[in-house]
Every structure is written in C-alpha cells, then in structure tokens.
Amino acid sequence: MNHRVIALALATLASLLSQGALAQGLRPSGAPSASGLTTRPAATPSITLPAPTQGSSSSAPRQADYIVAVVNSEPVTNNEVRSRLARAEAQLAQQGGAMPPRQLLAREVLERIIVERVQLQQARELGVKVDDFAISQTEQAVARQNNLSVEDLLRRLARDGITQERFREDLRNQLLLQRLREREVEARVKVTDLDVDQYLREQQKGTDVTSMEINLGHVLVLVPENATPVQVAERQARAQSAADKVRAGEDFAAVAREFSDAPEGQRAGGQLGLRPADRYPELFVTSTLGLPVGSIVGPVRSPAGFHVLKVIERVTAGVPSTVAQNRARHILLRTGPQLSESAAAERLAEYRRRVQMGQADFATLAREHSQDGSSKEGGDLGWATPGRYVPEFEQALNALKPGEISEPVVSRFGVHLIQLLERREARLSQREQREMVRDTVREKKLDEAYATWAQELRGRAYVEYRDPPQ
C-alpha cells in the first residue's frame, strides 16, 4: 500500500502554507512533504477540486449516523468519515492513482481525522485564533490556484455539496493547524554548519533519496504465487540470462522486450521514467543507491518475481549557481488583542491607496508605521534569493512587477504591504549557496520534527474506537 499516495488524497480541501527560518521578521518557504498521516501542510495552497461525480457524498443516500470514535470526549461520526472518504476517493481517481481497498482507506481517513481533531483541540486550549480576513485571503488564493474567481469556486464547491460556510470552516481549521504547528514545532529545529556539510556530502555521493530523481530500466520475470522450487529456479535462471545479455552489451530495450513480463517491457523498452526516488519501490532504490549511471543490478527477488534493473538516469537536486532575486520593501503591522488582522488590513489598504494616488511615500510610511526591523530603512529588505520569505509573502511578491504594490498579505508575523522595487538574475556567492542549502536542510528537519511532535500529541490523547466506519 502506497501511504504517500493515500496521504495526498487525504488532505482536506485546504493544505496550506508551511514553515521556515527567520530573516527580517520573515521566514523562508518550504517544499511540501507527504509521509503518511503526519504530513506537514504544503507550502502554498494546493487544492484540486474534484469534478462532480455520480455517487458522491452529496448525491449518495446518507445512512443513519453513528459515532465511530471518541477523541478526548469529542465524537467523530460515521458521516464525517464518509464525507472525507468520498473526497479522498475522488482525488485518487482524478490523479489516476491505484485505488486501495475501501476499508483500508476508510481506516486511514478516520486516523487522519483523529490526528487533526487532537491538534485542533490543542490549538483551542492554547488560544490560537484565525481572523476572518485570513480566511478570506486564503479563499482567494485557492480560487487563483484553480484559475477561478471566488464566485466560480463557490459554485463549483456547491455542485459537490460543499457550502461556503463549510468550506470556510475547513480553511479556518487548516489555518489553525498551521499556526499551531508553527508555534509548537519551529523551536525544535536548529541547523548547524555540520548539518549543511553533511547534506553537501550526500549530494556529491548521490545518496540523498529525498532530493533524487531516477530513471530505471526494468525487466521483470514473474514468479507464480504458489510456484514450486523448480519453477522458482527456472524463473531465476531466465532473469539471470537477461542480466547476462545486458552486461554483455546487448541493448536493454531489446532484452526487456524479449524477457520482461512487465507492461513497460513492451511499451517503453523497460524504462520506468524519470521520477522521484520515493515513488519507486524501496527494493529498487536500495539496490541502485550510489551506483553510477549505466550500472546493472540483479536479478533481485521481490514477492512478484525477479527483477533486473539498469540505472539510466539520475538527477540530484543541487544548489543553483544563478537565481532570480527580488528587492522589495514592506510595511508590517503586528496583530494581537489591540489590532485584529482585519483592522490591520484596512489600515494598510488605506496606505496603499495613498501611495498610488501620490499622496504619500511608501518609505516614509514604513519608517512611521512599520513594526519590522527594516522600518528604519524605509521597509527595504534588500536583495533576496528564492526561499527567504514565508510562502504567503513570497507568493505575493512573485506576482508583482517592479513598482507594483500588493494588497495586504497575512503571515504568521502580522499583515504586510509589499512593494517590489527591482528583480534581477544574479550569480550566487558561496555563502548564499550555503544559505540556500541551510534552508533545504531546515525543511527536512521540520518534516522530522513535525512527525515526532504529531506522534507525541496523538500518543497523549484519549481515543476510544467504536463501531467501524462504513
């Protein structure tokens, strides 16, 4: 069972915004990572709206509801699981992924709901809140990502039986989870120079699976499920013959067409295609790890049979030598009991209007009102490489042309008004390259820290399972 595929399908309608490292009151964005039920949220809104389908949760007859689990005295109902399960199945179908048994997927869905419920309870206990303005901003971001207006987005959701109130409540919960994770997990992560050096060494050796893409040639000689020892030996000999021919210099594609029982043997000359290493079976990755391009491995045994593998291509994510840099300035208003996100956004929208009308100067307003360390520089943040800022800030910045001013943008630090001053292609210094590596290492450590934190929180919760979901 591919739990990575399931984890992607189990995301609620909004998988939002992640964490990063402090810089000028802003933090760098991170890449999404899915590793089962303890997956951190994606770096930017990433929502695939399911096409209306026959038999969806909105059109299927609803059976009598009942409690399937109790989480710290809070019930989880069968209809909650059914609703989330329908979305997971629709998303898997749309992605073309293998559909797991429904009972297994239902259990995964239930566990995901339990994990989220525990975290939402923790957020409430700690007083974590989300302003309506942040929800509206996220709603607009979701619409943009799906190339829709907000009105069209809501109509599309309504066709699937999802009201705006329910959608906004989903967004609120996801933002609560995001802010809780930022508060509880960020402090756990430290990146040392030794960590950076180790990452660079792994890059050079080609052993860092998480940042690697590979294209393997594959010959599969199937072994029947109840094969006799004689049949197994015969199948192994056939696989060994294929490996010997390839090692002797014969064309791999021709050998695959002759020997392989896998579909790609006939269709693609045995090539599985360039893909992230974690999308390959673990046996394939461990068998070829660290080997140079052109290497032949096998036969190696799996429950399916004997495999012969060829390393056709390997791409390891390195540090770029040149990048597009932005020079921006901003005004930051920090929110709290005295200033809500909505009120801060209204104030910044008025600053924006005054600057655009020529009634005020952006730098002067930043010096007078910004609550960031950059205020004394008129809000100037200097030149920044990709990944320096939190995702919501960087996304807004990347959408601007030089001279343009964004609408107010909510981040974990408050509400920002951003102006892009200049954009350029620049060659990175060695120090800047190491800082980009540091950001990458930090993201990996955040994934690990989040998984540990989520497991600890889940372990402390009281969970009583009742009747299984149907």
Disulfide bonds with the S-S distance in Angstrom:
none
